[in-house]
Amino acid sequence: MQHKKVFLTNENADMISYKNFESKNSNALQRINMKKIMKKAIKNELTPKQRYCLCEHFLKGRSMKSIARELDLNPSTVTRHIQNALSRLQRVAKYY
């Protein structure tokens, strides 16, 4: 039996959220809400370089060295951008 790949979209995320609310699975609702909060925080709380480095490294799986070469930065600077971005996101997450 072959499984079909399913991607999370805004529509099916809402549907999942509603189904979890219906079943009173609060942990799932908390994860969905945290995901929405983190999306907003990444967009609004990070500098453009922090956002770029974070997304390239974690979402695209690029090495810090390759990001550094592309941006003409020292790899330690890219590491610092990512560490500062994670620190900011952790501070935001503490309030939720």
C-alpha contacts under 8 A as a table, 3 or more apart, distances in Angstrom:
res1	aa1	res2	aa2	distance
8	L	12	N	6.29
8	L	13	A	6.16
9	T	12	N	5.41
9	T	13	A	5.87
10	N	13	A	5.10
10	N	14	D	6.16
11	E	14	D	5.28
11	E	15	M	6.38
12	N	15	M	4.82
12	N	16	I	6.02
13	A	16	I	5.02
13	A	17	S	6.00
13	A	32	I	7.99
14	D	17	S	4.93
14	D	18	Y	6.11
15	M	18	Y	5.10
15	M	19	K	6.18
16	I	19	K	5.12
16	I	20	N	6.11
17	S	20	N	5.19
17	S	21	F	6.08
17	S	28	A	7.73
17	S	29	L	6.25
17	S	32	I	6.96
18	Y	21	F	4.97
18	Y	22	E	6.05
19	K	22	E	4.99
19	K	23	S	6.31
20	N	23	S	5.05
20	N	24	K	5.96
20	N	25	N	5.27
20	N	26	S	7.42
20	N	28	A	6.53
20	N	29	L	6.55
21	F	24	K	4.84
21	F	25	N	6.21
21	F	26	S	7.11
21	F	29	L	6.79
22	E	25	N	7.84
25	N	28	A	5.69
25	N	29	L	6.65
26	S	29	L	4.95
26	S	30	Q	6.08
27	N	30	Q	5.04
27	N	31	R	6.33
28	A	31	R	5.13
28	A	32	I	6.29
29	L	32	I	5.08
29	L	33	N	6.11
30	Q	33	N	5.08
30	Q	34	M	6.01
31	R	34	M	5.06
31	R	35	K	6.12
32	I	35	K	5.10
32	I	36	K	6.45
33	N	36	K	5.16
33	N	37	I	6.25
34	M	37	I	4.96
34	M	38	M	6.04
34	M	93	A	7.66
34	M	96	Y	7.45
35	K	38	M	5.16
35	K	39	K	6.21
36	K	39	K	5.18
36	K	40	K	6.44
37	I	40	K	5.23
37	I	41	A	6.11
37	I	93	A	7.97
38	M	41	A	4.86
38	M	42	I	5.96
38	M	89	L	7.15
38	M	93	A	7.57
39	K	42	I	5.27
39	K	43	K	6.31
40	K	43	K	5.11
40	K	44	N	5.94
40	K	45	E	7.89
41	A	44	N	5.12
41	A	45	E	5.03
41	A	46	L	7.17
41	A	89	L	6.72
41	A	92	V	7.21
42	I	45	E	5.82
42	I	46	L	5.69
42	I	51	R	6.52
42	I	89	L	7.34
43	K	46	L	6.55
43	K	51	R	7.53
45	E	88	R	7.32
45	E	89	L	7.89
46	L	49	K	7.98
46	L	50	Q	5.81
46	L	51	R	5.74
46	L	85	A	6.18
46	L	88	R	7.41
47	T	50	Q	5.14
47	T	51	R	6.11
48	P	51	R	5.14
48	P	52	Y	6.06
49	K	52	Y	5.03
49	K	53	C	5.98
49	K	81	H	6.96
50	Q	53	C	5.30
50	Q	54	L	5.94
50	Q	81	H	4.94
50	Q	82	I	5.93
50	Q	84	N	7.40
50	Q	85	A	5.56
51	R	54	L	5.21
51	R	55	C	6.04
51	R	85	A	7.17
52	Y	55	C	5.32
52	Y	56	E	5.96
53	C	56	E	5.22
53	C	57	H	5.97
53	C	64	M	7.96
53	C	67	I	6.94
53	C	78	V	6.55
53	C	81	H	6.80
53	C	82	I	6.16
54	L	57	H	5.33
54	L	58	F	5.96
54	L	59	L	7.76
54	L	81	H	7.73
54	L	82	I	5.37
54	L	85	A	7.09
55	C	58	F	5.40
55	C	59	L	5.09
55	C	60	K	6.78
56	E	59	L	5.70
56	E	60	K	4.99
56	E	61	G	6.47
56	E	62	R	5.80
56	E	67	I	7.45
57	H	60	K	5.83
57	H	61	G	4.90
57	H	62	R	4.69
57	H	63	S	6.12
57	H	64	M	6.69
57	H	67	I	7.83
58	F	61	G	5.30
58	F	62	R	7.38
62	R	66	S	6.63
62	R	67	I	6.89
63	S	66	S	5.37
63	S	67	I	6.46
64	M	67	I	5.12
64	M	68	A	6.02
64	M	75	P	5.93
64	M	78	V	6.19
64	M	79	T	6.69
65	K	68	A	4.97
65	K	69	R	6.18
65	K	75	P	5.28
66	S	69	R	5.08
66	S	70	E	6.25
67	I	70	E	5.14
67	I	71	L	6.21
67	I	75	P	7.79
67	I	78	V	7.22
68	A	71	L	5.21
68	A	72	D	5.66
68	A	73	L	4.71
68	A	74	N	5.75
68	A	75	P	5.10
68	A	77	T	7.74
68	A	78	V	6.05
69	R	72	D	4.96
69	R	73	L	6.35
69	R	74	N	7.77
69	R	75	P	7.94
70	E	73	L	7.79
73	L	77	T	6.43
73	L	78	V	7.07
74	N	77	T	5.26
74	N	78	V	6.81
75	P	78	V	5.13
75	P	79	T	6.27
76	S	79	T	4.91
76	S	80	R	6.11
77	T	80	R	4.97
77	T	81	H	6.20
78	V	81	H	5.03
78	V	82	I	6.29
79	T	82	I	5.18
79	T	83	Q	6.12
80	R	83	Q	5.00
80	R	84	N	5.99
81	H	84	N	5.24
81	H	85	A	6.10
82	I	85	A	5.04
82	I	86	L	6.17
83	Q	86	L	5.17
83	Q	87	S	6.12
84	N	87	S	4.99
84	N	88	R	6.21
85	A	88	R	5.18
85	A	89	L	6.24
86	L	89	L	5.06
86	L	90	Q	6.08
87	S	90	Q	5.10
87	S	91	R	6.31
88	R	91	R	5.14
88	R	92	V	6.38
89	L	92	V	5.07
89	L	93	A	6.11
90	Q	93	A	4.99
90	Q	94	K	6.23
91	R	94	K	5.29
91	R	95	Y	7.28
92	V	95	Y	5.82
92	V	96	Y	7.36
93	A	96	Y	5.35
